[in-house]
């Protein structure tokens, strides 16, 4: 099976949802993906974040595929990212 963009977009990614404050103290919601430590999508409501995060996921995966970056699939690899390789 060829692991192309469509393959990766349809995986059951581990979503982490949360809330934080912007620089002005206003709350916003975010979605992160456990397997892609660099991924974070923000919106004013969690409903909007859930509705739209896949657009950013598609762009992120396209860049990862084009650059030959390893894509860790759900259920693979360590639960803790290798921070030294991500932040040299």
PDB file of N, CA, C and O in Angstrom:
ATOM      1  N   UNK A   1       0.836  -1.183   0.000  1.00  0.00           N
ATOM      2  CA  UNK A   1       0.000   0.000   0.000  1.00  0.00           C
ATOM      3  C   UNK A   1       0.882   1.247   0.000  1.00  0.00           C
ATOM      4  O   UNK A   1       1.818   1.365   0.792  1.00  0.00           O
ATOM      5  N   UNK A   2       0.570   2.160  -0.890  1.00  0.00           N
ATOM      6  CA  UNK A   2       1.309   3.417  -0.952  1.00  0.00           C
ATOM      7  C   UNK A   2       0.810   4.354   0.142  1.00  0.00           C
ATOM      8  O   UNK A   2      -0.391   4.588   0.282  1.00  0.00           O
ATOM      9  N   UNK A   3       1.742   4.877   0.902  1.00  0.00           N
ATOM     10  CA  UNK A   3       1.393   5.796   1.978  1.00  0.00           C
ATOM     11  C   UNK A   3       1.495   7.216   1.447  1.00  0.00           C
ATOM     12  O   UNK A   3       2.526   7.878   1.566  1.00  0.00           O
ATOM     13  N   UNK A   4       0.393   7.662   0.858  1.00  0.00           N
ATOM     14  CA  UNK A   4       0.335   9.001   0.285  1.00  0.00           C
ATOM     15  C   UNK A   4      -0.442   9.928   1.207  1.00  0.00           C
ATOM     16  O   UNK A   4      -0.808   9.553   2.321  1.00  0.00           O
ATOM     17  N   UNK A   5      -0.687  11.134   0.734  1.00  0.00           N
ATOM     18  CA  UNK A   5      -1.381  12.138   1.543  1.00  0.00           C
ATOM     19  C   UNK A   5      -2.744  11.641   2.014  1.00  0.00           C
ATOM     20  O   UNK A   5      -3.090  11.802   3.185  1.00  0.00           O
ATOM     21  N   UNK A   6      -3.515  11.042   1.120  1.00  0.00           N
ATOM     22  CA  UNK A   6      -4.842  10.537   1.510  1.00  0.00           C
ATOM     23  C   UNK A   6      -4.743   9.473   2.596  1.00  0.00           C
ATOM     24  O   UNK A   6      -5.564   9.436   3.513  1.00  0.00           O
ATOM     25  N   UNK A   7      -3.747   8.617   2.494  1.00  0.00           N
ATOM     26  CA  UNK A   7      -3.543   7.584   3.514  1.00  0.00           C
ATOM     27  C   UNK A   7      -3.373   8.235   4.892  1.00  0.00           C
ATOM     28  O   UNK A   7      -4.049   7.870   5.853  1.00  0.00           O
ATOM     29  N   UNK A   8      -2.451   9.211   4.966  1.00  0.00           N
ATOM     30  CA  UNK A   8      -2.169   9.847   6.244  1.00  0.00           C
ATOM     31  C   UNK A   8      -3.341  10.691   6.757  1.00  0.00           C
ATOM     32  O   UNK A   8      -3.581  10.744   7.963  1.00  0.00           O
ATOM     33  N   UNK A   9      -4.065  11.345   5.861  1.00  0.00           N
ATOM     34  CA  UNK A   9      -5.212  12.159   6.291  1.00  0.00           C
ATOM     35  C   UNK A   9      -6.308  11.318   6.934  1.00  0.00           C
ATOM     36  O   UNK A   9      -7.080  11.822   7.750  1.00  0.00           O
ATOM     37  N   UNK A  10      -6.379  10.052   6.576  1.00  0.00           N
ATOM     38  CA  UNK A  10      -7.449   9.194   7.084  1.00  0.00           C
ATOM     39  C   UNK A  10      -7.047   8.333   8.273  1.00  0.00           C
ATOM     40  O   UNK A  10      -7.805   7.454   8.683  1.00  0.00           O
ATOM     41  N   UNK A  11      -5.868   8.575   8.830  1.00  0.00           N
ATOM     42  CA  UNK A  11      -5.471   7.842  10.030  1.00  0.00           C
ATOM     43  C   UNK A  11      -6.221   8.386  11.246  1.00  0.00           C
ATOM     44  O   UNK A  11      -6.706   9.517  11.247  1.00  0.00           O
ATOM     45  N   UNK A  12      -6.301   7.560  12.264  1.00  0.00           N
ATOM     46  CA  UNK A  12      -6.993   7.940  13.501  1.00  0.00           C
ATOM     47  C   UNK A  12      -5.980   8.608  14.443  1.00  0.00           C
ATOM     48  O   UNK A  12      -5.503   7.998  15.400  1.00  0.00           O
ATOM     49  N   UNK A  13      -5.667   9.874  14.146  1.00  0.00           N
ATOM     50  CA  UNK A  13      -4.683  10.616  14.912  1.00  0.00           C
ATOM     51  C   UNK A  13      -5.147  10.818  16.351  1.00  0.00           C
ATOM     52  O   UNK A  13      -6.346  10.901  16.619  1.00  0.00           O
ATOM     53  N   UNK A  14      -4.194  10.896  17.271  1.00  0.00           N
ATOM     54  CA  UNK A  14      -4.497  11.132  18.677  1.00  0.00           C
ATOM     55  C   UNK A  14      -4.599  12.637  18.900  1.00  0.00           C
ATOM     56  O   UNK A  14      -3.585  13.333  18.944  1.00  0.00           O
ATOM     57  N   UNK A  15      -5.818  13.132  19.038  1.00  0.00           N
ATOM     58  CA  UNK A  15      -6.052  14.564  19.221  1.00  0.00           C
ATOM     59  C   UNK A  15      -5.977  14.938  20.695  1.00  0.00           C
ATOM     60  O   UNK A  15      -6.485  14.231  21.565  1.00  0.00           O
ATOM     61  N   UNK A  16      -5.334  16.063  20.946  1.00  0.00           N
ATOM     62  CA  UNK A  16      -5.265  16.624  22.296  1.00  0.00           C
ATOM     63  C   UNK A  16      -5.930  17.992  22.214  1.00  0.00           C
ATOM     64  O   UNK A  16      -5.456  18.881  21.507  1.00  0.00           O
ATOM     65  N   UNK A  17      -7.027  18.152  22.941  1.00  0.00           N
ATOM     66  CA  UNK A  17      -7.757  19.419  22.927  1.00  0.00           C
ATOM     67  C   UNK A  17      -7.488  20.179  24.222  1.00  0.00           C
ATOM     68  O   UNK A  17      -7.378  19.589  25.297  1.00  0.00           O
ATOM     69  N   UNK A  18      -7.386  21.486  24.098  1.00  0.00           N
ATOM     70  CA  UNK A  18      -7.138  22.283  25.282  1.00  0.00           C
ATOM     71  C   UNK A  18      -7.566  23.720  25.114  1.00  0.00           C
ATOM     72  O   UNK A  18      -8.101  24.117  24.080  1.00  0.00           O
ATOM     73  N   UNK A  19      -7.317  24.487  26.154  1.00  0.00           N
ATOM     74  CA  UNK A  19      -7.655  25.913  26.168  1.00  0.00           C
ATOM     75  C   UNK A  19      -6.477  26.677  26.743  1.00  0.00           C
ATOM     76  O   UNK A  19      -5.792  26.195  27.645  1.00  0.00           O
ATOM     77  N   UNK A  20      -6.248  27.864  26.219  1.00  0.00           N
ATOM     78  CA  UNK A  20      -5.179  28.719  26.718  1.00  0.00           C
ATOM     79  C   UNK A  20      -5.611  30.168  26.539  1.00  0.00           C
ATOM     80  O   UNK A  20      -6.707  30.442  26.051  1.00  0.00           O
ATOM     81  N   UNK A  21      -4.747  31.087  26.936  1.00  0.00           N
ATOM     82  CA  UNK A  21      -5.029  32.511  26.799  1.00  0.00           C
ATOM     83  C   UNK A  21      -4.062  33.114  25.790  1.00  0.00           C
ATOM     84  O   UNK A  21      -2.886  32.751  25.752  1.00  0.00           O
ATOM     85  N   UNK A  22      -4.564  34.036  24.973  1.00  0.00           N
ATOM     86  CA  UNK A  22      -3.687  34.730  24.035  1.00  0.00           C
ATOM     87  C   UNK A  22      -2.935  35.834  24.783  1.00  0.00           C
ATOM     88  O   UNK A  22      -3.065  35.961  26.001  1.00  0.00           O
ATOM     89  N   UNK A  23      -2.152  36.627  24.057  1.00  0.00           N
ATOM     90  CA  UNK A  23      -1.325  37.667  24.682  1.00  0.00           C
ATOM     91  C   UNK A  23      -2.146  38.763  25.350  1.00  0.00           C
ATOM     92  O   UNK A  23      -1.635  39.497  26.196  1.00  0.00           O
ATOM     93  N   UNK A  24      -3.403  38.872  24.976  1.00  0.00           N
ATOM     94  CA  UNK A  24      -4.272  39.887  25.580  1.00  0.00           C
ATOM     95  C   UNK A  24      -5.168  39.303  26.678  1.00  0.00           C
ATOM     96  O   UNK A  24      -6.036  39.995  27.211  1.00  0.00           O
ATOM     97  N   UNK A  25      -4.953  38.038  27.006  1.00  0.00           N
ATOM     98  CA  UNK A  25      -5.727  37.404  28.070  1.00  0.00           C
ATOM     99  C   UNK A  25      -7.044  36.802  27.624  1.00  0.00           C
ATOM    100  O   UNK A  25      -7.843  36.383  28.462  1.00  0.00           O
ATOM    101  N   UNK A  26      -7.289  36.750  26.319  1.00  0.00           N
ATOM    102  CA  UNK A  26      -8.529  36.177  25.806  1.00  0.00           C
ATOM    103  C   UNK A  26      -8.374  34.663  25.614  1.00  0.00           C
ATOM    104  O   UNK A  26      -7.347  34.207  25.112  1.00  0.00           O
ATOM    105  N   UNK A  27      -9.383  33.890  26.008  1.00  0.00           N
ATOM    106  CA  UNK A  27      -9.269  32.436  25.858  1.00  0.00           C
ATOM    107  C   UNK A  27      -9.418  32.003  24.399  1.00  0.00           C
ATOM    108  O   UNK A  27     -10.147  32.618  23.620  1.00  0.00           O
ATOM    109  N   UNK A  28      -8.718  30.942  24.056  1.00  0.00           N
ATOM    110  CA  UNK A  28      -8.879  30.295  22.756  1.00  0.00           C
ATOM    111  C   UNK A  28      -8.746  28.790  22.958  1.00  0.00           C
ATOM    112  O   UNK A  28      -8.219  28.342  23.976  1.00  0.00           O
ATOM    113  N   UNK A  29      -9.212  28.029  22.014  1.00  0.00           N
ATOM    114  CA  UNK A  29      -9.150  26.572  22.061  1.00  0.00           C
ATOM    115  C   UNK A  29      -8.084  26.101  21.070  1.00  0.00           C
ATOM    116  O   UNK A  29      -7.792  26.777  20.083  1.00  0.00           O
ATOM    117  N   UNK A  30      -7.516  24.939  21.350  1.00  0.00           N
ATOM    118  CA  UNK A  30      -6.532  24.396  20.423  1.00  0.00           C
ATOM    119  C   UNK A  30      -6.678  22.884  20.301  1.00  0.00           C
ATOM    120  O   UNK A  30      -7.225  22.212  21.174  1.00  0.00           O
ATOM    121  N   UNK A  31      -6.169  22.381  19.190  1.00  0.00           N
ATOM    122  CA  UNK A  31      -6.064  20.946  18.950  1.00  0.00           C
ATOM    123  C   UNK A  31      -4.620  20.670  18.568  1.00  0.00           C
ATOM    124  O   UNK A  31      -4.071  21.290  17.657  1.00  0.00           O
ATOM    125  N   UNK A  32      -4.019  19.730  19.280  1.00  0.00           N
ATOM    126  CA  UNK A  32      -2.688  19.258  18.946  1.00  0.00           C
ATOM    127  C   UNK A  32      -2.820  17.791  18.541  1.00  0.00           C
ATOM    128  O   UNK A  32      -3.812  17.135  18.857  1.00  0.00           O
ATOM    129  N   UNK A  33      -1.808  17.289  17.838  1.00  0.00           N
ATOM    130  CA  UNK A  33      -1.784  15.881  17.455  1.00  0.00           C
ATOM    131  C   UNK A  33      -0.563  15.257  18.116  1.00  0.00           C
ATOM    132  O   UNK A  33       0.569  15.672  17.868  1.00  0.00           O
ATOM    133  N   UNK A  34      -0.801  14.259  18.956  1.00  0.00           N
ATOM    134  CA  UNK A  34       0.271  13.650  19.742  1.00  0.00           C
ATOM    135  C   UNK A  34       1.411  13.136  18.870  1.00  0.00           C
ATOM    136  O   UNK A  34       2.578  13.271  19.238  1.00  0.00           O
ATOM    137  N   UNK A  35       1.093  12.557  17.738  1.00  0.00           N
ATOM    138  CA  UNK A  35       2.112  11.962  16.886  1.00  0.00           C
ATOM    139  C   UNK A  35       2.902  12.988  16.065  1.00  0.00           C
ATOM    140  O   UNK A  35       3.958  12.659  15.525  1.00  0.00           O
ATOM    141  N   UNK A  36       2.406  14.215  15.967  1.00  0.00           N
ATOM    142  CA  UNK A  36       3.080  15.276  15.214  1.00  0.00           C
ATOM    143  C   UNK A  36       3.319  16.440  16.183  1.00  0.00           C
ATOM    144  O   UNK A  36       2.496  17.352  16.264  1.00  0.00           O
ATOM    145  N   UNK A  37       4.437  16.416  16.917  1.00  0.00           N
ATOM    146  CA  UNK A  37       4.673  17.418  17.968  1.00  0.00           C
ATOM    147  C   UNK A  37       4.635  18.867  17.486  1.00  0.00           C
ATOM    148  O   UNK A  37       4.357  19.765  18.281  1.00  0.00           O
ATOM    149  N   UNK A  38       4.906  19.114  16.217  1.00  0.00           N
ATOM    150  CA  UNK A  38       4.913  20.488  15.713  1.00  0.00           C
ATOM    151  C   UNK A  38       3.526  20.991  15.337  1.00  0.00           C
ATOM    152  O   UNK A  38       3.380  22.154  14.960  1.00  0.00           O
ATOM    153  N   UNK A  39       2.503  20.140  15.432  1.00  0.00           N
ATOM    154  CA  UNK A  39       1.162  20.513  14.982  1.00  0.00           C
ATOM    155  C   UNK A  39       0.340  21.123  16.113  1.00  0.00           C
ATOM    156  O   UNK A  39       0.246  20.559  17.203  1.00  0.00           O
ATOM    157  N   UNK A  40      -0.254  22.281  15.838  1.00  0.00           N
ATOM    158  CA  UNK A  40      -1.199  22.899  16.762  1.00  0.00           C
ATOM    159  C   UNK A  40      -2.129  23.798  15.950  1.00  0.00           C
ATOM    160  O   UNK A  40      -1.672  24.640  15.177  1.00  0.00           O
ATOM    161  N   UNK A  41      -3.427  23.615  16.129  1.00  0.00           N
ATOM    162  CA  UNK A  41      -4.414  24.431  15.431  1.00  0.00           C
ATOM    163  C   UNK A  41      -5.252  25.157  16.476  1.00  0.00           C
ATOM    164  O   UNK A  41      -5.740  24.538  17.421  1.00  0.00           O
ATOM    165  N   UNK A  42      -5.421  26.462  16.310  1.00  0.00           N
ATOM    166  CA  UNK A  42      -6.145  27.284  17.283  1.00  0.00           C
ATOM    167  C   UNK A  42      -7.394  27.905  16.668  1.00  0.00           C
ATOM    168  O   UNK A  42      -7.433  28.216  15.477  1.00  0.00           O
ATOM    169  N   UNK A  43      -8.418  28.078  17.512  1.00  0.00           N
ATOM    170  CA  UNK A  43      -9.664  28.717  17.087  1.00  0.00           C
ATOM    171  C   UNK A  43     -10.343  29.313  18.327  1.00  0.00           C
ATOM    172  O   UNK A  43      -9.963  29.021  19.461  1.00  0.00           O
ATOM    173  N   UNK A  44     -11.340  30.143  18.087  1.00  0.00           N
ATOM    174  CA  UNK A  44     -12.052  30.760  19.218  1.00  0.00           C
ATOM    175  C   UNK A  44     -12.917  29.753  19.967  1.00  0.00           C
ATOM    176  O   UNK A  44     -13.118  29.887  21.174  1.00  0.00           O
ATOM    177  N   UNK A  45     -13.432  28.739  19.258  1.00  0.00           N
ATOM    178  CA  UNK A  45     -14.257  27.714  19.909  1.00  0.00           C
ATOM    179  C   UNK A  45     -13.718  26.336  19.551  1.00  0.00           C
ATOM    180  O   UNK A  45     -13.073  26.164  18.517  1.00  0.00           O
ATOM    181  N   UNK A  46     -13.983  25.357  20.408  1.00  0.00           N
ATOM    182  CA  UNK A  46     -13.524  24.001  20.129  1.00  0.00           C
ATOM    183  C   UNK A  46     -14.267  23.425  18.921  1.00  0.00           C
ATOM    184  O   UNK A  46     -13.723  22.596  18.191  1.00  0.00           O
ATOM    185  N   UNK A  47     -15.495  23.861  18.715  1.00  0.00           N
ATOM    186  CA  UNK A  47     -16.257  23.401  17.547  1.00  0.00           C
ATOM    187  C   UNK A  47     -15.574  23.841  16.248  1.00  0.00           C
ATOM    188  O   UNK A  47     -15.455  23.053  15.310  1.00  0.00           O
ATOM    189  N   UNK A  48     -15.126  25.101  16.197  1.00  0.00           N
ATOM    190  CA  UNK A  48     -14.420  25.606  15.015  1.00  0.00           C
ATOM    191  C   UNK A  48     -13.076  24.894  14.841  1.00  0.00           C
ATOM    192  O   UNK A  48     -12.670  24.588  13.719  1.00  0.00           O
ATOM    193  N   UNK A  49     -12.399  24.636  15.943  1.00  0.00           N
ATOM    194  CA  UNK A  49     -11.123  23.926  15.865  1.00  0.00           C
ATOM    195  C   UNK A  49     -11.331  22.526  15.301  1.00  0.00           C
ATOM    196  O   UNK A  49     -10.586  22.096  14.421  1.00  0.00           O
ATOM    197  N   UNK A  50     -12.338  21.811  15.799  1.00  0.00           N
ATOM    198  CA  UNK A  50     -12.633  20.460  15.293  1.00  0.00           C
ATOM    199  C   UNK A  50     -13.042  20.490  13.825  1.00  0.00           C
ATOM    200  O   UNK A  50     -12.707  19.587  13.058  1.00  0.00           O
ATOM    201  N   UNK A  51     -13.753  21.516  13.450  1.00  0.00           N
ATOM    202  CA  UNK A  51     -14.260  21.644  12.088  1.00  0.00           C
ATOM    203  C   UNK A  51     -13.134  21.935  11.086  1.00  0.00           C
ATOM    204  O   UNK A  51     -13.211  21.517   9.931  1.00  0.00           O
ATOM    205  N   UNK A  52     -12.095  22.646  11.521  1.00  0.00           N
ATOM    206  CA  UNK A  52     -11.108  23.161  10.569  1.00  0.00           C
ATOM    207  C   UNK A  52      -9.681  22.652  10.720  1.00  0.00           C
ATOM    208  O   UNK A  52      -8.843  22.984   9.882  1.00  0.00           O
ATOM    209  N   UNK A  53      -9.358  21.862  11.743  1.00  0.00           N
ATOM    210  CA  UNK A  53      -7.956  21.476  11.941  1.00  0.00           C
ATOM    211  C   UNK A  53      -7.411  20.626  10.809  1.00  0.00           C
ATOM    212  O   UNK A  53      -6.204  20.634  10.563  1.00  0.00           O
ATOM    213  N   UNK A  54      -8.273  19.891  10.111  1.00  0.00           N
ATOM    214  CA  UNK A  54      -7.787  19.011   9.038  1.00  0.00           C
ATOM    215  C   UNK A  54      -7.204  19.788   7.858  1.00  0.00           C
ATOM    216  O   UNK A  54      -6.380  19.253   7.116  1.00  0.00           O
ATOM    217  N   UNK A  55      -7.621  21.039   7.679  1.00  0.00           N
ATOM    218  CA  UNK A  55      -7.021  21.860   6.614  1.00  0.00           C
ATOM    219  C   UNK A  55      -5.542  22.089   6.906  1.00  0.00           C
ATOM    220  O   UNK A  55      -4.701  21.969   6.015  1.00  0.00           O
ATOM    221  N   UNK A  56      -5.229  22.417   8.150  1.00  0.00           N
ATOM    222  CA  UNK A  56      -3.833  22.615   8.526  1.00  0.00           C
ATOM    223  C   UNK A  56      -3.091  21.286   8.555  1.00  0.00           C
ATOM    224  O   UNK A  56      -1.917  21.227   8.187  1.00  0.00           O
ATOM    225  N   UNK A  57      -3.760  20.214   8.988  1.00  0.00           N
ATOM    226  CA  UNK A  57      -3.128  18.900   8.989  1.00  0.00           C
ATOM    227  C   UNK A  57      -2.704  18.505   7.580  1.00  0.00           C
ATOM    228  O   UNK A  57      -1.622  17.951   7.386  1.00  0.00           O
ATOM    229  N   UNK A  58      -3.549  18.787   6.603  1.00  0.00           N
ATOM    230  CA  UNK A  58      -3.224  18.465   5.211  1.00  0.00           C
ATOM    231  C   UNK A  58      -1.949  19.194   4.782  1.00  0.00           C
ATOM    232  O   UNK A  58      -1.056  18.589   4.189  1.00  0.00           O
ATOM    233  N   UNK A  59      -1.863  20.487   5.081  1.00  0.00           N
ATOM    234  CA  UNK A  59      -0.671  21.263   4.724  1.00  0.00           C
ATOM    235  C   UNK A  59       0.571  20.749   5.448  1.00  0.00           C
ATOM    236  O   UNK A  59       1.643  20.643   4.851  1.00  0.00           O
ATOM    237  N   UNK A  60       0.427  20.436   6.716  1.00  0.00           N
ATOM    238  CA  UNK A  60       1.549  19.910   7.501  1.00  0.00           C
ATOM    239  C   UNK A  60       2.050  18.601   6.913  1.00  0.00           C
ATOM    240  O   UNK A  60       3.256  18.409   6.753  1.00  0.00           O
ATOM    241  N   UNK A  61       1.130  17.701   6.591  1.00  0.00           N
ATOM    242  CA  UNK A  61       1.513  16.410   6.023  1.00  0.00           C
ATOM    243  C   UNK A  61       2.146  16.563   4.644  1.00  0.00           C
ATOM    244  O   UNK A  61       3.079  15.835   4.305  1.00  0.00           O
ATOM    245  N   UNK A  62       1.646  17.503   3.852  1.00  0.00           N
ATOM    246  CA  UNK A  62       2.233  17.745   2.531  1.00  0.00           C
ATOM    247  C   UNK A  62       3.701  18.148   2.667  1.00  0.00           C
ATOM    248  O   UNK A  62       4.557  17.642   1.941  1.00  0.00           O
ATOM    249  N   UNK A  63       3.988  19.054   3.591  1.00  0.00           N
ATOM    250  CA  UNK A  63       5.365  19.499   3.814  1.00  0.00           C
ATOM    251  C   UNK A  63       6.222  18.334   4.311  1.00  0.00           C
ATOM    252  O   UNK A  63       7.350  18.152   3.853  1.00  0.00           O
ATOM    253  N   UNK A  64       5.690  17.550   5.241  1.00  0.00           N
ATOM    254  CA  UNK A  64       6.438  16.420   5.782  1.00  0.00           C
ATOM    255  C   UNK A  64       6.755  15.400   4.690  1.00  0.00           C
ATOM    256  O   UNK A  64       7.868  14.877   4.628  1.00  0.00           O
ATOM    257  N   UNK A  65       5.776  15.119   3.829  1.00  0.00           N
ATOM    258  CA  UNK A  65       5.995  14.168   2.743  1.00  0.00           C
ATOM    259  C   UNK A  65       7.010  14.697   1.729  1.00  0.00           C
ATOM    260  O   UNK A  65       7.890  13.958   1.287  1.00  0.00           O
ATOM    261  N   UNK A  66       6.891  15.958   1.365  1.00  0.00           N
ATOM    262  CA  UNK A  66       7.803  16.559   0.384  1.00  0.00           C
ATOM    263  C   UNK A  66       9.240  16.620   0.894  1.00  0.00           C
ATOM    264  O   UNK A  66      10.183  16.481   0.115  1.00  0.00           O
ATOM    265  N   UNK A  67       9.409  16.825   2.193  1.00  0.00           N
ATOM    266  CA  UNK A  67      10.757  16.938   2.748  1.00  0.00           C
ATOM    267  C   UNK A  67      11.326  15.584   3.170  1.00  0.00           C
ATOM    268  O   UNK A  67      12.475  15.500   3.603  1.00  0.00           O
ATOM    269  N   UNK A  68      10.523  14.525   3.045  1.00  0.00           N
ATOM    270  CA  UNK A  68      10.990  13.195   3.423  1.00  0.00           C
ATOM    271  C   UNK A  68      11.060  12.973   4.922  1.00  0.00           C
ATOM    272  O   UNK A  68      11.725  12.050   5.392  1.00  0.00           O
ATOM    273  N   UNK A  69      10.372  13.821   5.667  1.00  0.00           N
ATOM    274  CA  UNK A  69      10.365  13.701   7.127  1.00  0.00           C
ATOM    275  C   UNK A  69       9.591  12.446   7.536  1.00  0.00           C
ATOM    276  O   UNK A  69       8.585  12.092   6.921  1.00  0.00           O
ATOM    277  N   UNK A  70      10.076  11.788   8.579  1.00  0.00           N
ATOM    278  CA  UNK A  70       9.391  10.596   9.079  1.00  0.00           C
ATOM    279  C   UNK A  70       8.045  11.000   9.686  1.00  0.00           C
ATOM    280  O   UNK A  70       7.962  11.947  10.468  1.00  0.00           O
ATOM    281  N   UNK A  71       7.005  10.273   9.316  1.00  0.00           N
ATOM    282  CA  UNK A  71       5.677  10.514   9.874  1.00  0.00           C
ATOM    283  C   UNK A  71       5.353   9.331  10.772  1.00  0.00           C
ATOM    284  O   UNK A  71       5.197   8.203  10.305  1.00  0.00           O
ATOM    285  N   UNK A  72       5.254   9.604  12.055  1.00  0.00           N
ATOM    286  CA  UNK A  72       4.933   8.556  13.019  1.00  0.00           C
ATOM    287  C   UNK A  72       3.426   8.384  13.035  1.00  0.00           C
ATOM    288  O   UNK A  72       2.679   9.328  13.293  1.00  0.00           O
ATOM    289  N   UNK A  73       2.996   7.173  12.758  1.00  0.00           N
ATOM    290  CA  UNK A  73       1.562   6.888  12.709  1.00  0.00           C
ATOM    291  C   UNK A  73       1.036   6.586  14.105  1.00  0.00           C
ATOM    292  O   UNK A  73       1.801   6.196  14.988  1.00  0.00           O
ATOM    293  N   UNK A  74      -0.269   6.765  14.308  1.00  0.00           N
ATOM    294  CA  UNK A  74      -0.860   6.423  15.603  1.00  0.00           C
ATOM    295  C   UNK A  74      -0.526   4.977  15.989  1.00  0.00           C
ATOM    296  O   UNK A  74      -0.665   4.058  15.182  1.00  0.00           O
ATOM    297  N   UNK A  75      -0.085   4.799  17.232  1.00  0.00           N
ATOM    298  CA  UNK A  75       0.265   3.474  17.715  1.00  0.00           C
ATOM    299  C   UNK A  75       1.712   3.078  17.467  1.00  0.00           C
ATOM    300  O   UNK A  75       2.135   2.001  17.887  1.00  0.00           O
ATOM    301  N   UNK A  76       2.475   3.926  16.795  1.00  0.00           N
ATOM    302  CA  UNK A  76       3.895   3.650  16.526  1.00  0.00           C
ATOM    303  C   UNK A  76       4.773   4.514  17.406  1.00  0.00           C
ATOM    304  O   UNK A  76       4.338   5.547  17.915  1.00  0.00           O
ATOM    305  N   UNK A  77       6.002   4.086  17.580  1.00  0.00           N
ATOM    306  CA  UNK A  77       7.031   4.924  18.177  1.00  0.00           C
ATOM    307  C   UNK A  77       6.821   5.242  19.639  1.00  0.00           C
ATOM    308  O   UNK A  77       5.916   4.732  20.299  1.00  0.00           O
ATOM    309  N   UNK A  78       7.691   6.102  20.112  1.00  0.00           N
ATOM    310  CA  UNK A  78       7.663   6.539  21.504  1.00  0.00           C
ATOM    311  C   UNK A  78       6.529   7.516  21.727  1.00  0.00           C
ATOM    312  O   UNK A  78       6.106   8.217  20.807  1.00  0.00           O
ATOM    313  N   UNK A  79       6.045   7.556  22.948  1.00  0.00           N
ATOM    314  CA  UNK A  79       5.046   8.566  23.272  1.00  0.00           C
ATOM    315  C   UNK A  79       5.714   9.921  23.510  1.00  0.00           C
ATOM    316  O   UNK A  79       5.063  10.962  23.421  1.00  0.00           O
ATOM    317  N   UNK A  80       7.012   9.903  23.813  1.00  0.00           N
ATOM    318  CA  UNK A  80       7.761  11.144  24.037  1.00  0.00           C
ATOM    319  C   UNK A  80       8.592  11.449  22.792  1.00  0.00           C
ATOM    320  O   UNK A  80       9.395  10.614  22.376  1.00  0.00           O
ATOM    321  N   UNK A  81       8.416  12.624  22.190  1.00  0.00           N
ATOM    322  CA  UNK A  81       9.191  12.967  21.000  1.00  0.00           C
ATOM    323  C   UNK A  81      10.673  13.133  21.315  1.00  0.00           C
ATOM    324  O   UNK A  81      11.044  13.398  22.458  1.00  0.00           O
ATOM    325  N   UNK A  82      11.510  12.978  20.306  1.00  0.00           N
ATOM    326  CA  UNK A  82      12.943  13.200  20.428  1.00  0.00           C
ATOM    327  C   UNK A  82      13.190  14.697  20.276  1.00  0.00           C
ATOM    328  O   UNK A  82      13.425  15.184  19.170  1.00  0.00           O
ATOM    329  N   UNK A  83      13.136  15.429  21.399  1.00  0.00           N
ATOM    330  CA  UNK A  83      13.206  16.883  21.369  1.00  0.00           C
ATOM    331  C   UNK A  83      14.525  17.392  20.810  1.00  0.00           C
ATOM    332  O   UNK A  83      14.562  18.473  20.221  1.00  0.00           O
ATOM    333  N   UNK A  84      15.608  16.642  20.979  1.00  0.00           N
ATOM    334  CA  UNK A  84      16.898  17.099  20.464  1.00  0.00           C
ATOM    335  C   UNK A  84      16.910  17.159  18.942  1.00  0.00           C
ATOM    336  O   UNK A  84      17.547  18.038  18.362  1.00  0.00           O
ATOM    337  N   UNK A  85      16.212  16.236  18.292  1.00  0.00           N
ATOM    338  CA  UNK A  85      16.171  16.280  16.818  1.00  0.00           C
ATOM    339  C   UNK A  85      15.158  17.313  16.325  1.00  0.00           C
ATOM    340  O   UNK A  85      15.298  17.838  15.221  1.00  0.00           O
ATOM    341  N   UNK A  86      14.136  17.608  17.138  1.00  0.00           N
ATOM    342  CA  UNK A  86      13.131  18.590  16.742  1.00  0.00           C
ATOM    343  C   UNK A  86      13.610  20.019  16.987  1.00  0.00           C
ATOM    344  O   UNK A  86      13.273  20.924  16.224  1.00  0.00           O
ATOM    345  N   UNK A  87      14.382  20.226  18.034  1.00  0.00           N
ATOM    346  CA  UNK A  87      14.838  21.568  18.424  1.00  0.00           C
ATOM    347  C   UNK A  87      16.348  21.549  18.602  1.00  0.00           C
ATOM    348  O   UNK A  87      16.842  21.557  19.729  1.00  0.00           O
ATOM    349  N   UNK A  88      17.081  21.523  17.495  1.00  0.00           N
ATOM    350  CA  UNK A  88      18.547  21.419  17.634  1.00  0.00           C
ATOM    351  C   UNK A  88      19.172  22.670  18.229  1.00  0.00           C
ATOM    352  O   UNK A  88      20.389  22.729  18.404  1.00  0.00           O
TER     353      UNK A  88
END
